[in-house]
Amino acid sequence: MKYLLDTSVALWSVAEPHKLNSRATAVLEEPSSILYISSAGVWEIAIKYATGNLPLHAEPQAFISELADELKPEPLAISHRHAVEAGGLPRHHDDPFDRMLIAQARVEGLVLLSADSLMKKYEVDLVLCG
């Protein structure tokens, strides 16, 4: 199965794994799981760190490298199809990063791993992780 990591799940998997529920832990540890991390999630981490809204134990580049070493996620770039899909989503959620992740999961046929229960309002395959 192919999964897209929400930013919070990516953060928790490295810095606070105790926040993940057993289903999320099982997915992340399953050898057959193919994990993806979006450029949108990396961008969100960098922005929130730079503005002081996200304390990390390392600078974003080092943190993302640590995440890559631990989970081995495939990078997922933002395409025009993703952008158009995100723009057409219902306005259940105003967070542009989350809207992009929803769009990417839908376009690419990925299951979204998220701790945000607002994601349930969208037509997206979802595993709630917190």
Buried (B, 14 or more C-beta within 10 A) or exposed (E): EBBBBBBBBBBBBBBEEEBBEEEBBEBBEEEEBEBBBBBBBBBBBBEBBEEEEBEBEEEBEEBBEBBBEEBEBEEBEBBEEBBEBBEEBEEEBEEEBBBBBBBBBBBBEBBBBBBBEEBEEBEBBBBBBB
